[in-house]
Every structure is written in C-alpha cells, then in structure tokens.
Amino acid sequence: MTFGARMLKTGLAVTLALYVVYWINLPSPVIAAVAAIFAMQPSIYRSWRYLRDQLQSITFGAILAVLGGMLLSNSPIAVGLVCILVIMICLKLKMGETIGITLVTVVAVMEASGQWEFALHRFVLSLIGILSAFIINIIVYPPKPKVQYEVQIGQTFDHLSLLLRTAISDEIKATIYRSEKRSLEEAINSLSDKYKLMDEDQKKLKTPKFSEARQLVVYKQMLKTLRKGYEVLDAVEEHYFQAVRSPEINHEFDLHLEKLTKFHEHILLKFNDKLKPNFLEGMQFEQENDAFMRQMLDRYAIQREGVLRLSIVSAEMYEYGHQLERLNRLADHSTGAPTDKGSDDK
C-alpha cells in the first residue's frame, strides 16, 4: 500500500472526530474515531451514500440494541443474537457497507443493558465520526477519479506495450513477464473500479452534461481496449507457443502486434493533444487489420496442423485492433477531425 490522500484524510477525520467529542465532553471518544475510519470513502457520492445508509442502519441498530438489552439483558448470547439479526437486516436492505460500525453501536449499547441515554450517546458518537469523515473528504483533497484515471491509463499502457512487443519474440525474462502481467491485471482492475466511481458520481449526483457523458464513453472504451490487449497476451500464452508455426508466421504475428501497439500509442497521444487528428491513419490501420486476418485465413486453408490454436490468437488480435479502431474514431472526433463513420457512443 502506498501513501496517498485517502490515508491522510482518514487520519484527519479521526483527529476532527476526537476533537469534537472532547469539545462537547462525551464519553468513549474511540467510537467516533472508529466511525470516522469506516466512513472514509473513495468518492463524494459514496461518502454521501454511506452517510445516508449509516444513519438508517445505526438508528435501527440502536433501537434493536435497546430492546435486546431490556428484554435479554447484556449476556454474550443475547449480544450475539442481536448482532446476527442486525447483519441479516443490513444485508436484506442492501446496506452491507454499513454493517461494521452498526455492530459497534449495537455491542456498545447492549453493554449498558439497553439504556436509552447510553444509546443516544453512542448514536451521537457514531454520527460525529461519520460527519467528520464526510466533511474532510469534501474539503481536503476531494476525490478526482478522472485525473487519476487518465494518469493510470498511460501507466497501464506502458505495461501492456512492453508485454505485447515481446510476446512473440519471447525476449523478456519469464520472471519479469509474470511480474509485469500480474501488475497489468491489477492495474486494469483498478481502472475498472475508478470507472465505476466516475459513473456513480456522474449518474447519481447530478444530471451529466453531454460533454461529460461523452468523456465517460471515451474512458469506457479506453478500459475496454486495454482489456482486449490483455486478452491477446492470454491467448498468446495459452495457444501460440503450443502451435506448429514457421519463422515466417512468427514474423507476421510479431509485426502485426507491433502495429497494434504503435497504433494504440498514437491514439493515446491524440487524447493527450500531442498528435494531430488523422482519420486517414485509422482507415489505413483498419485495412491492415483486415488484411492480416484475411492473410491468416488463407494460410489456415493451406496449413492444417496447429490451425485452431493460431486462429484463436489471430482472432484475439483482430478484436483488439477492432477496439483500437473504435477508440481512434473517438479520439479524432473529440479533437475535431472528420470521420467517415458514425459515432461509437451507442
């Protein structure tokens, strides 16, 4: 785990919660600190949703704890039964993220045999912690998933580029390959999580503008293209080296992978405003991608041995190229180049 803004904000939220508890002179400040830790979320929308859900869950949690303490006392068996009931209700209401701090409230209230005053204190302490995290999350380094996403797209492509350019030539060391491929998979999964955050923020917090909605389409296609590149690596690893192939086939596959990688790099440079829009480049690439597939199909018609495995790899490469074409049209369109095809926003 690397040091980041969320770690810093968690510490600040705990500090703020403790200061507020000391200021209003409430007992057991640790509950507010625990609530602040649980409540720190990676986006504004999730912070708001957590605040809303947590208010509901700790309310009925405190009520159940009071009733349980009054009817069943504070025996360990009674506490356990009430906790099970709270978990079931939270899951039924689809508020699984709030279970942790709700159970802390339940146990703390039942410890005092369900006293109303004690329950109210615990409720206020939890609320102080949640509000402290919400305020800090908005004021201090507010989440900017779009900025993080764009930076990580470039870093993830660097991993993909290295692996694709050495996949067929088999030049990279096996240990380095496994390490880079594992890092690539983790980076793509992380990008997927960030995309979900942006999608949530845009759809739940406000009505998106057309430009914002289109930007989300671009981000989705960027992620899909990286995934297709990763699937090419999987296909090469699973099928290519097990197939019967000649040096000529190795050269053709290696050359086309280089074209795919270079085109992917050009597209990202367009989005970064480092290259001019050029729709002719996309048309030429589309022709080359189609020509590669036709060439492979013609070869498979002649060569019978090892055809199935090679066809799987070539199909994955063709699909990767197809997704690059879609991304390129989005890049040219967003930077002002004319295109001869319809938008891929559908």
Secondary structure, 3 states (H helix, E strand, C coil): CCCCHHHHHHHHHHHHHHHHHHHHCCCCCHHHHHHHHHHCCCCHHHHHHHHHHHHHHHHHHHHHHHHHHHHHCCCHHHHHHHHHHHHHHHHHCCCHHHHHHHHHHHHHHHHCCCCHHHHHHHHHHHHHHHHHHHHHHHHCCCCCHHHHHHHHHHHHHHHHHHHHHHHCCCCCCHHHHHHHHHHHHHHHHHHHHHHHHHHHHHHHHCCCCHHHHHHHHHHHHHHHHHHHHHHHHHHHHHCHHHCCCCHHHHHHHHHHHHHHHHHHHHHHHHHCCCCCCCHHHHHHHHHHHHHHHHHHHHHHHHCCCCHHHHHHHHHHHHHHHHHHHHHHHHHHHHCCCCCCCCCCCC
